[in-house]
Structure formats: C-alpha cells, structure tokens
Amino acid sequence: MDHYDPDILTEEAFQKRFHYKNPTDDKWKIPQCAIFSCEGGVVGGLSGVKEGLNEVKSSLNHYEIQKWNKHTTFVNPSGKVLNVLRRRIQPELSTQAWCKFHELLSYGNVIPTNCGAGDTLCSVHLCEAPGGFIASLNHHLKSQRPNVKHKWVGNTLNPYYEGNPLSSCIVDDRLISRTLKSWCFGQDNTGDVFKPEFMDSLSAHCHNEFDDATIGLVTADGSLNCADKPGEQETVVAPLHHVEMLDALQLLCSGGTFVM
Ligand SMILES: C[S@@+](CC[C@H](N)C(=O)[O-])C[C@H]1O[C@@H](n2cnc3c(N)ncnc32)[C@H](O)[C@@H]1O
C-alpha cells in the first residue's frame, strides 16, 4: 500500500460497495411459473433518474471528443493503478477488466467457500474476450491459493468467424489464440450466446472439460456498443444480460458464485 498515492486510497470511487439483502417478504424469489409473463412497467423514481442522467450527459455534447478523452484520462485515478501493476507484476493481460476482477477477488467471497486445498475450481466465463477475468483469476489462484486446481471454459463472439461484425468482436486474441481448446463458440462457431442451441453446446463442452465436476464460478461481462443510443444503454444490453443470467443459473452448482 505504501506505493500508492494517498489521494488514490481515500478516493471515494474506490469505496463504493453496496450490500443487498433479500427482503423479509421474500420478494426476490425466482418465480416457479413462466418468467416475464406480465407487462413491463416503470420502477419507482428510476425514470426521473434516467432523464436527469441523460440531461447531464447531453451537456457534454459540445466538447470535442479527443479533448474530452484526454481530460477523463487525466482525472481518472484508476489509470495510475494500471500503470503501477504493469511495472510491478506485469499481468498477462494488463487491462481494466483484469484490475476489476482482481479487486472483486480481493474482497473475498468469489471463490466458493468449499473450494479448498486439493480441490478443483471449475469456472465458466461468458462474453469474455479478450480474457482479462480469466487471466486475473489465474493470477489470483496461482499466487494466493496455489493448492487449488483450476479448470475453465470461456465464451465470446468468435473473433475468427468472418460472419461476426468486427465492430462487435474484440480483436485482441493474445489469450484466445493460445488457449483455443478452452473456448466454446457453439455449434455454428459464432460464439453468440443468443443462438438457441448455444446452451446445449456449452453444457456439452463443460461436461467434457470438467469431467462432470460441478461449476463453482460463472462470470458474464457481456456488453454492446451503445454509441448510437447512449441514452438507452441499459435497454440495449438488457437482452444480453437476460441470456447471460439464464445460462449462469443453469450452469452453476448450488452455493456457487455468479459475477455479472
Ligand atoms: C467488456 S467485454 C468483456 C471483457 C472481459 N470480461 C475481460 O475481462 O477481458 C464484452 C464482451 O462481450 C462480448 N459479447 C457481446 N455480445 C455477445 C454475444 N451475443 N455473445 C457472446 N459474446 C458477446 C464481446 O465480444 C466482448 O468480448
């Protein structure tokens, strides 16, 4: 900790953690019947918050994008963290996602409690290119829990499938090209989690890779380019989050961890 600028350590942005508890009336129970069977609606005061947020975002419209990027890079304290990490530990993939997952792993509770020395952690990583979460998990296990074995399966839009629009794929394939056997791109090789047959392919892939062992950790970090609809980011990514959630619930063992 001595190496970090004290301003960074006290930065409010690094203290943001929220704890949620199932209300006593059990409102959060997963419905036993068909899901999404009622009309959608507006939640409490959220539509007002959305309007306010988009109004603030619009007040930036007249700034030149390069100038604005320069400014946000300059005032972003996380940028300094990445530089220190690059110099000190040279992560396999030094990206913001690597740091994000390292932070989550450091808080604890991500690796299931029953996964101890001599056990094998089986993990699945949805929408994962270029693979920062996987590299970060590998680093954490090797350095903090060297006696835990690790098997993993990754998925993402296949950057080698020419039918996938380049704009939706991450072209950085440094990890994927070296670990191709561990990636599941589905029957049609697109890697698209929306394809109806994808889940069957993924289950079969995990079955082979994990020798029937249960899956203790699923991550899903899917995102889409919302540049043409910046005010509707949540609506645009909601279907992807929905599919990721359904896949994770089918894959995970009881007591496993889901990071979305
Ligand atoms: C923010 S990146 C994930 C970063 C990753 N967690 C990491 O640590 O490097 C979002 C990913 O979602 C993927 N993605 C978007 N739509 C997808 C879909 N329909 N099926 C599979 N992957 C998708 C993108 O290709 C991209 O790789």
The ligand as a MOL file (V3000), in Angstrom:
LIG
                    3D

  0  0  0     0  0            999 V3000
M  V30 BEGIN CTAB
M  V30 COUNTS 27 29 0 0 0
M  V30 BEGIN ATOM
M  V30 1 C -16.4290 -5.8510 -21.8370 0
M  V30 2 S -16.0000 -7.1240 -22.9330 0 CHG=1
M  V30 3 C -15.5750 -8.4350 -21.8220 0
M  V30 4 C -14.2400 -8.2150 -21.1370 0
M  V30 5 C -13.7370 -9.4440 -20.4070 0
M  V30 6 N -14.5360 -9.7640 -19.2320 0
M  V30 7 C -12.3100 -9.3190 -19.9620 0
M  V30 8 O -12.0760 -9.4860 -18.7550 0
M  V30 9 O -11.4200 -9.1120 -20.7890 0 CHG=-1
M  V30 10 C -17.5740 -7.6060 -23.5450 0
M  V30 11 C -17.5540 -8.8480 -24.4140 0
M  V30 12 O -18.8990 -9.2500 -24.6980 0
M  V30 13 C -18.8510 -9.9290 -25.9400 0
M  V30 14 N -20.1970 -10.1250 -26.4870 0
M  V30 15 C -21.0790 -9.1680 -26.8540 0
M  V30 16 N -22.2070 -9.7460 -27.3450 0
M  V30 17 C -22.0330 -11.0810 -27.2640 0
M  V30 18 C -22.8300 -12.2110 -27.6310 0
M  V30 19 N -24.0430 -12.0610 -28.1820 0
M  V30 20 N -22.3360 -13.4490 -27.4320 0
M  V30 21 C -21.1020 -13.6160 -26.9020 0
M  V30 22 N -20.2930 -12.5880 -26.5390 0
M  V30 23 C -20.7440 -11.3330 -26.7250 0
M  V30 24 C -17.9680 -9.0180 -26.7810 0
M  V30 25 O -17.4650 -9.6700 -27.9300 0
M  V30 26 C -16.8580 -8.6800 -25.7530 0
M  V30 27 O -15.8410 -9.6270 -25.8620 0
M  V30 END ATOM
M  V30 BEGIN BOND
M  V30 1 1 1 2
M  V30 2 1 2 3
M  V30 3 1 2 10
M  V30 4 1 3 4
M  V30 5 1 4 5
M  V30 6 1 5 6
M  V30 7 1 5 7
M  V30 8 2 7 8
M  V30 9 1 7 9
M  V30 10 1 10 11
M  V30 11 1 11 12
M  V30 12 1 11 26
M  V30 13 1 12 13
M  V30 14 1 13 14
M  V30 15 1 13 24
M  V30 16 1 14 15
M  V30 17 1 14 23
M  V30 18 2 15 16
M  V30 19 1 16 17
M  V30 20 1 17 18
M  V30 21 2 17 23
M  V30 22 1 18 19
M  V30 23 2 18 20
M  V30 24 1 20 21
M  V30 25 2 21 22
M  V30 26 1 22 23
M  V30 27 1 24 25
M  V30 28 1 24 26
M  V30 29 1 26 27
M  V30 END BOND
M  V30 END CTAB
M  END
